[in-house]
Amino acid sequence: LRLARQKLAAALYQVTRVSGARRMPAEQVRALVDAHTERPLLAFLGEAKVNVLQLNLALDARAAPIAAR
């Protein structure tokens, strides 16, 4: 099983679009992106990647009360 991961820059590029679609403040989306970013132990060993599955689950959990209205 391979988990979907996305480069951090690509995820940050989409923050505005996602915040509009989810009706959430961009700062909140950016904080969730940061919380679900996996960074290498040493910066020169690789790039920071975002765990997309966990990020989407967190976004869904934050948006659930709004969707229930």
N, CA, C and O of each residue as an XYZ file, in Angstrom:
276
protein
N       0.847     -1.183      0.000
C       0.000      0.000      0.000
C       0.885      1.237      0.000
O       1.728      1.408      0.881
N       0.694      2.081     -0.973
C       1.456      3.327     -1.039
C       0.525      4.481     -0.718
O      -0.550      4.612     -1.302
N       0.944      5.299      0.200
C       0.150      6.465      0.551
C       0.468      7.607     -0.401
O       1.613      7.786     -0.816
N      -0.538      8.360     -0.734
C      -0.343      9.496     -1.630
C       0.379     10.615     -0.892
O      -0.033     11.042      0.186
N       1.448     11.069     -1.491
C       2.192     12.189     -0.934
C       2.412     13.203     -2.042
O       2.549     12.850     -3.214
N       2.442     14.443     -1.657
C       2.593     15.527     -2.611
C       3.695     16.445     -2.112
O       3.879     16.609     -0.906
N       4.418     17.036     -3.029
C       5.455     17.982     -2.623
C       4.810     19.143     -1.876
O       3.700     19.569     -2.196
N       5.520     19.638     -0.889
C       5.011     20.725     -0.059
C       4.667     21.949     -0.902
O       3.631     22.577     -0.680
N       5.507     22.294     -1.854
C       5.251     23.471     -2.694
C       3.937     23.322     -3.460
O       3.191     24.291     -3.606
N       3.654     22.127     -3.945
C       2.409     21.895     -4.684
C       1.197     22.026     -3.767
O       0.166     22.565     -4.168
N       1.322     21.537     -2.549
C       0.215     21.647     -1.595
C      -0.022     23.107     -1.209
O      -1.168     23.549     -1.119
N       1.048     23.847     -0.982
C       0.901     25.257     -0.614
C       0.307     26.070     -1.759
O      -0.419     27.036     -1.525
N       0.609     25.687     -2.982
C       0.061     26.366     -4.158
C      -1.466     26.253     -4.192
O      -2.144     27.139     -4.713
N      -2.002     25.169     -3.638
C      -3.440     24.908     -3.693
C      -4.216     25.424     -2.483
O      -5.436     25.267     -2.428
N      -3.544     26.029     -1.528
C      -4.203     26.465     -0.292
C      -5.374     27.403     -0.576
O      -6.448     27.229      0.001
N      -5.196     28.375     -1.438
C      -6.264     29.339     -1.722
C      -7.479     28.650     -2.335
O      -8.614     28.925     -1.947
N      -7.241     27.763     -3.284
C      -8.341     27.046     -3.935
C      -9.081     26.161     -2.938
O     -10.312     26.139     -2.908
N      -8.328     25.440     -2.128
C      -8.942     24.537     -1.151
C      -9.715     25.327     -0.097
O     -10.812     24.931      0.297
N      -9.152     26.431      0.354
C      -9.851     27.221      1.373
C     -11.164     27.768      0.826
O     -12.156     27.832      1.553
N     -11.182     28.157     -0.429
C     -12.431     28.623     -1.037
C     -13.442     27.506     -1.201
O     -14.627     27.686     -0.920
N     -12.977     26.355     -1.655
C     -13.875     25.218     -1.859
C     -14.424     24.680     -0.542
O     -15.568     24.229     -0.477
N     -13.612     24.732      0.494
C     -14.024     24.205      1.803
C     -14.631     25.279      2.702
O     -15.110     24.988      3.798
N     -14.604     26.524      2.223
C     -15.106     27.660      3.009
C     -14.430     27.727      4.373
O     -15.072     27.837      5.417
N     -13.110     27.657      4.312
C     -12.277     27.728      5.507
C     -11.254     28.835      5.302
O     -10.870     29.110      4.165
N     -10.808     29.470      6.364
C      -9.745     30.473      6.214
C      -8.465     29.830      5.667
O      -8.116     28.707      6.033
N      -7.785     30.548      4.800
C      -6.548     30.032      4.205
C      -5.514     29.709      5.278
O      -4.748     28.757      5.133
N      -5.487     30.490      6.347
C      -4.526     30.237      7.424
C      -4.773     28.879      8.077
O      -3.833     28.177      8.451
N      -6.046     28.519      8.206
C      -6.388     27.231      8.811
C      -5.968     26.082      7.889
O      -5.445     25.069      8.354
N      -6.195     26.240      6.598
C      -5.786     25.210      5.635
C      -4.263     25.094      5.629
O      -3.720     23.989      5.620
N      -3.581     26.232      5.634
C      -2.116     26.226      5.640
C      -1.580     25.540      6.898
O      -0.588     24.814      6.834
N      -2.224     25.765      8.026
C      -1.802     25.122      9.274
C      -1.993     23.606      9.195
O      -1.161     22.848      9.696
N      -3.077     23.166      8.574
C      -3.294     21.730      8.410
C      -2.267     21.124      7.454
O      -1.788     20.012      7.675
N      -1.935     21.853      6.399
C      -0.892     21.380      5.480
C       0.412     21.208      6.252
O       1.093     20.192      6.114
N       0.750     22.195      7.055
C       1.988     22.127      7.834
C       1.954     20.959      8.821
O       2.958     20.273      9.010
N       0.810     20.739      9.443
C       0.687     19.657     10.423
C       0.816     18.277      9.783
O       1.183     17.315     10.458
N       0.520     18.170      8.496
C       0.572     16.874      7.817
C       1.743     16.775      6.842
O       1.737     15.962      5.918
N       2.740     17.619      7.071
C       3.949     17.591      6.252
C       4.993     16.706      6.917
O       5.279     16.836      8.108
N       5.547     15.813      6.126
C       6.607     14.920      6.601
C       7.925     15.459      6.069
O       8.136     15.543      4.859
N       8.799     15.818      6.981
C      10.092     16.385      6.592
C      11.191     15.348      6.810
O      11.133     14.568      7.760
N      12.188     15.340      5.932
C      13.296     14.403      6.128
C      14.106     14.784      7.374
O      14.104     15.939      7.799
N      14.783     13.813      7.939
C      15.587     14.086      9.132
C      16.665     15.120      8.852
O      16.919     16.005      9.669
N      17.288     15.001      7.710
C      18.295     15.971      7.291
C      17.820     16.595      5.987
O      17.413     15.885      5.067
N      17.869     17.899      5.905
C      17.297     18.614      4.766
C      17.855     18.154      3.422
O      17.136     18.179      2.422
N      19.104     17.741      3.377
C      19.696     17.362      2.099
C      19.349     15.933      1.676
O      19.763     15.493      0.603
N      18.601     15.208      2.498
C      18.242     13.829      2.171
C      16.923     13.700      1.422
O      16.521     12.591      1.070
N      16.262     14.788      1.178
C      14.999     14.698      0.452
C      14.157     15.938      0.648
O      14.557     16.899      1.305
N      12.986     15.885      0.058
C      12.072     17.022      0.123
C      10.978     16.768      1.145
O      10.659     15.625      1.471
N      10.417     17.846      1.638
C       9.249     17.741      2.508
C       8.059     17.336      1.648
O       7.865     17.863      0.553
N       7.268     16.401      2.151
C       6.095     15.926      1.415
C       4.885     15.954      2.334
O       4.995     15.769      3.546
N       3.737     16.188      1.733
C       2.487     16.254      2.478
C       1.759     14.922      2.326
O       1.611     14.410      1.216
N       1.310     14.371      3.443
C       0.507     13.153      3.423
C      -0.913     13.575      3.051
O      -1.664     14.074      3.889
N      -1.264     13.369      1.798
C      -2.529     13.870      1.254
C      -3.732     13.188      1.898
O      -4.742     13.842      2.158
N      -3.642     11.904      2.155
C      -4.758     11.192      2.779
C      -5.064     11.775      4.156
O      -6.215     12.087      4.462
N      -4.039     11.918      4.979
C      -4.246     12.457      6.320
C      -4.723     13.907      6.271
O      -5.558     14.314      7.078
N      -4.200     14.678      5.336
C      -4.631     16.066      5.188
C      -6.109     16.133      4.811
O      -6.861     16.917      5.391
N      -6.525     15.325      3.853
C      -7.932     15.332      3.444
C      -8.850     14.881      4.574
O      -9.941     15.426      4.740
N      -8.423     13.902      5.344
C      -9.228     13.472      6.492
C      -9.358     14.597      7.516
O     -10.428     14.799      8.090
N      -8.280     15.318      7.740
C      -8.321     16.443      8.679
C      -9.212     17.564      8.150
O      -9.965     18.172      8.910
N      -9.127     17.835      6.858
C      -9.994     18.853      6.261
C     -11.459     18.440      6.367
O     -12.319     19.266      6.674
N     -11.742     17.172      6.115
C     -13.116     16.674      6.240
C     -13.621     16.810      7.669
O     -14.773     17.185      7.890
N     -12.771     16.509      8.632
C     -13.172     16.590     10.037
C     -13.476     18.028     10.440
O     -14.396     18.270     11.221
N     -12.719     18.978      9.917
C     -12.956     20.391     10.239
C     -14.209     20.915      9.557
O     -14.896     21.782     10.098
N     -14.510     20.394      8.373
C     -15.644     20.896      7.600
C     -16.950     20.190      7.952
O     -18.019     20.671      7.578
N     -16.893     19.077      8.652
C     -18.095     18.291      8.940
C     -19.193     19.092      9.630
O     -20.348     18.988      9.218
N     -18.894     19.891     10.667
C     -19.977     20.651     11.303
C     -20.635     21.654     10.354
O     -21.836     21.906     10.459
N     -19.871     22.220      9.442
C     -20.426     23.179      8.484
C     -21.341     22.461      7.500
O     -22.412     22.967      7.164
N     -20.924     21.285      7.037
C     -21.708     20.531      6.063
C     -23.015     20.028      6.673
O     -23.993     19.828      5.952
N     -23.044     19.825      7.975
C     -24.237     19.296      8.632
C     -25.339     20.346      8.760
O     -26.490     20.004      9.029
N     -25.003     21.591      8.573
C     -26.006     22.659      8.721
C     -26.999     22.678      7.605
O     -27.899     23.517      7.594
